[in-house]
Amino acid sequence: MQAASDGPIRVMLADDHGLFREGTRRILESAGDIVVVAEAADGEAAVAAVAGVDGEPADVAIIDIGMPGINGIEVTRRIKASHPRVSVLVLTMHDDDQFVFAAIEAGAAGYLLKDVEGSQLIHAVRALRAGDSVLHPSIVHKVVARLASTDAGRPPDRDEPLTDRELEVLRLAAQGMANKQISVALDISVRTVEGHLNHVFRKLEVGSRTEAVLRALRDGWFTIGQLEHPS
């Protein structure tokens, strides 16, 4: 999970439909711990708006795929390039695999359809702030398997920045375990699990489990087989 903060969860909301933005903003801010710090109606504005009006980047950027100018996939890519710790949630009506794959490859930590309930969206934003991913498990597996196969045969990074325990926690997270389940499996506290994930995200300069898992797979720290058959 990302480092804890005493303040509200800062969200940047990008969608070209003003009425949708207004409704989404009301839903999010009704939660009490979420504030929409900036909005954008097109791709270029979204990239700029993620920095926030006060210069402090948003914690979560909610992005539609179909927007004027550059699309949400490219917006995601640019946001992650300039603000790697910002978690991107794609909120769209497109459910085709090609869009899901493209969004995750660009760095999105979440992918939801616009027919979700307001409570689900609030939960997703909170989960992303905590460093979790909000994707269906089958989608995560397909994306991870696809991206890992493109890097097959790449030797492990000799300067591996993670400790053995951090890799163990990351591997269990990649298998879909929640923090509480990981704590039971390793006989450590939930707070310790959160601390290990914090260290992982900081070292890898990522904002979610999905990004960390993809990095670990690409660098050969563990394999798809290890995720399917826990040791």
N, C-alpha and C positions, 0 to 999 in steps of 0.2 A: 504494500500500500504506500501511497505517497505520504510525505511528511504531514503530520497533523497540523491543523490551523485552528486558532480560536475564532476566526471570523467566519462569515457565511461562505457558502460555495459560490464562487464567481462564475457566471455563465455568459458566454457570447452566443447569441442566437442569430443564425443566418438562414433566411428563406425569402423568396421573392414575393410572397403573398402577405401583405400587411395584416390582414384579418387573422391569418394563421399565426403570425408572430405574436399578435396581441393576445390571442387565446392561450397560446403556449406560455407566454410570459406570466399570465395570470395564474395558470396552473402551477408553474414552477414556484412562483413567489408565495403562493398560498401555503407552501410547505413550511415556511418560516425560517429555514436555514439555507435558502437559495436566493440569490439576487442576480438578476440579469443586468450586467454592467454595460453591455453594448449590443447593438443590433445591426444587421446589414441586409440589404435587399439584393445584392449581387456579389459575384465571386471576388472581385478586386476589393470591394469594401470589407468583405469578410476577413480577408487576409490582414488588412490594416486594423480592423476592429478588435481582433483577438488580443491586441496589446492593451486594451482597456482605455477608457477615457482618462484615467489617472496615471497611466504608464505602468500599472501593475497588471501582468497578463491574467487572462481568465484561467480558471482551473479546468473548465470544460467548455469546449466549443461544439455547439449543436449545428450541424451542417446538412442542408438538403443537397441532393445530387444535381437536380436540374435547376440551375440559376443562370441569369443573364451573365454574359462575359465568360469567365473561366468557370468550369463546372465544379461540383463539390469534390470530385476525386482530386483534381489539381489543387483546389483550395486546401484540402487535407494535406497533401504533399508539401505545400509551401508553409503551412502552419507548423508542421512537424520539423521542417528544416530550420525555421527561425525560432520556434518555441517548443523544443522537444519534450518538455515536461507537461505541456498542455494535452489533456486527453480529448480526443475527437470522437464525438458520437454522430454517426450519420443517421438522420431521421428522414425517411423517404418513403415513397409508395412503390419503389422499384425493388422487386424481390428476386430478380434473376441472378444466377450464380456469378455471371460476369461482373455485375456491379458489386456484389459482396466481395469477390476476390480482389477487384481493383481497389476497393476502399481499404481493405485490410493491408494490401500490399503498399498502399500509400501511407499507412500508419494509423488508421482509425482503430480505436480500442473498443468501439461499440457500433452495432448496426441494428436499428429498429425500424419497423414499418409504422406509418402514420396512423394505423388503426389501433395502436396501443392505448390502453387506459391511462388517464392522467397519473394515477398512482404508480403505474409501471414506469412511466417516464421519470417521475421523481425518484423512484428506487434506482433507476439506471444512472441518473446523475450522481446520486450518492455513492453508488458502487464504483463509478469511474473515478470520483474524487479519492476513493479508498484504494485505487490501483487495480480494481477488478476489471474484468471484461464483461460486456453484456451482449453475448452472442449465443445462439443455440449451440449446444455441444457438438452436434453433427456438422455444423458449419465450421466451427473451430477446427475440428479434426480434418475436414477436407482442405481447409486453407493451409493448415500447418503441413499436412502431407504434401500438398502441391508445392509449396515454397521450399520445403526441405528437399524434395526430389530434384529441384533445380540446382542444388548445391551438393549433390551426391559426390562423394569422393574427396571433398575438401578436407585437408588435415586439420586436426584440432589446433586452436590457438595456443601457442606455447606460453604466452603471457596471460593466461587465464586470470581474469581479475576477481573471480568469485571463489569463496572458500568452499570446502567440501559440503559443509552444512547448508550454505546458501544454495548450492546446486541441488542438494537433496530436497530442500523446501520448494525450489522452483520446479523440480521434476514432479513433485506431488501436486503442486498447483496446476501444472500442465495436464495432469490426469483428471482435472476437474474437481479436486478436493477443495472445500472451503477451509478457511483458516482454522476453524474449530476442529475439523477432521484431521488436518495436518498436525495440530497440536496433540491430538490423541495418538496418531500414528507414530510420532516421534517422541512422545512423552515429554513435551515441553509446553509452556504456557502459550495462550493465544497471543499475548503481548510480545512474546519472544518471536513467534512466527511473523507477526507484523513487523518487528524490528528487522528480521532477516530480509523480508521482502522490501522494506525501505532501503536497505543497503544495496540490494540487487538493482532496484530501479535507479538509485543514485549513481552507482558505478557504471551502469549501462546507458545512463542518460535516456531513460524511457519512462513512460507514464502508465503502463499497464502490463498485466501478465502476458497478454498476447504478444506484445512487442518483445518482452523479455524472452519468452519461449522461442519465438522465431529467431532471435539473435543467438540463443544457445544452440538451436538446431543447425543454423547456418555455420557456426563456428565449431561444430562437432563435439559439444560438451555432453550431449546425450542424443539418442536416436529415436525415431518413431517407434521402433520395436520396444524400447524401454518405457515408452508412454503407454503402449498397449498391454505390456506384460510387466507390471510393477515387480521390482526385485525385492 
